[in-house]
Amino acid sequence: MDDGQLVRRGQSRGERAERAIRVTTVVAVALVAAFVSYQHMRGVAVQHGGIRRPRRCCRSAWTG
């Protein structure tokens, strides 16, 4: 134990920090790719009639 944290044998703090940065970067890139892919596929589905755009069901006092 080092300052209350478990330490893997043979890994320095720099190596652990580098690994954490790498994992965080991979997760962030994966999330962006998933979002872009979802938006693209949804756009294709809307364009080809697979999904209808939501219509407003009620008028509010603000929109008349």
N, C-alpha and C positions, 0 to 999 in steps of 0.2 A: 504494500500500500504506500502511496505517495500522496501526502496531504489529503488523506481520506478517499482517494480515488484508486481504483484498481489499475495497475500498470501491466501491460503485456510485456513479457520478458523480451529484451532485444529491441524495443521500440523507444526512441527518444520522444520528447514532447514535440519536436519539430516534425518527426515522421507522423505522429498522430494528428497534428494540426494539418499537415499536407493531405492526409487521407480524409479527414473531415471536410476539407475544402473541396476535394475531388468528388466525394459523395454528394455534397450539397450542390455542386455544379451539375452533376449528372442528373440529379432529381429535378433541378430547376429547368434544364433543357428538355427533359422528358415532359414536364408539365406544359411548357410552351408548345412543344410539338403536338401534344394531345389536344390542346385548346385550338390550335390552328387547324388540325385535322378535323376536329368536330365542326368548326365553323364552315370549313370547306364542304364537308359532306352534307351538312344541313342546308347550305346554299344550293347544292346540286339537287337535293330532294325537293326544296321549295320550287326551284326552277322547273322541275319535271313533274310537279303536281303531287309529289309524295307527301308533302306536309302543307297544310293550308296556313296562311298567315293568320294570326289571331285578329278577329274583328272586334270592334268596340260594341259592346252590347248595350251600354247605357250612356246616356248623355248626362254630363254634369252641368251644374250651374255655370261653370267657367267656360265650357266649350260651346254652350248653346244648344 
